[in-house]
Amino acid sequence: MATYLDKILDRHREVAAADRRPLDALVAEAKACPPTRGFRAALVGGDELRVISEIKRRSPSKGALNIDLDPADMARRYEAGGASCLSVLTDVEHFGGSVADLQVARAACSLPVLRKDFTVSTRDVCDARIMGADCVLLIAAALEPAELADFHALAIEIGLDVLVEIHDERELEHALAASAKLVGVNQRDLITFQVDHERAVRMAGVIPDTAVKVAESGVRGPHDARSLRAAGYDAVLVGETLVTAPDPAAALRALRVRV
């Protein structure tokens, strides 16, 4: 059964196939960029659940969330609320994001930033570094194992941290084979859109402690945050709950639980 992810990926692969920019030049440009801010390092240490706060205007499943948000203002609110990192959607067609959103948000704060998008080519990896991201997202369900390993290696080579998103044990195997040190478990089912907290709890127990563990999607408040922290997660990536909150900084503070 085709999922919303399949449709989005088809469009991104179509764009990637038409991209004829010389890869060697992109790699060289990426390597010449200023040092990154250390995304993974910001999620390590202490007993408090870290929060990766997302700047997200809309989603395919929920529609408009906060379509007119100011990325600079949101980044400053998140930093004031104690966010450890930012995640910024740069997909234009399906999420209403942009490269400009990432660049404006990063310039407005001191937090490391994840480029949240659908990485389907080596040029996409380089673009993340060149646009100013500190970390790139690789979705295991969207890539062949060999692609995942190649993209991960390239990202590390050009100075990026890598968040590898998984859903199950098979995808975890692929992530670990690619040497992933930052693993995100997406709690949302790609077909039904339902959030499965039990899966997240189960997966936390099988991800090696050598990897930083991140729970993604469906974190609705302190109760969810406390459960995920108790399961062993180092961080949560939260979008909808924060961008729709009347006071994003206060909503964020409530998620920074200890167990």
Secondary structure, DSSP 8 states (H G I E B T S, - for coil): ---HHHHHHHHHHHHHHT----HHHHHHHHHTS-----TTGGG-SSSB-EEEEEE-SEETTTEESSTT--HHHHHHHHHHTT-SEEEEE--STTT---HHHHHHHHHTSSS-EEEES---SHHHHHHHHHHT-SEEEEEGGGS-HHHHHHHHHHHHHTT-EEEEEESSHHHHHHHHHTT-SEEEEE-B-TTT--B-HHHHHHHHTTS-TTSEEEEES---SHHHHHHHHHHT-SEEEE-HHHHTSSSHHHHHHHH--B-
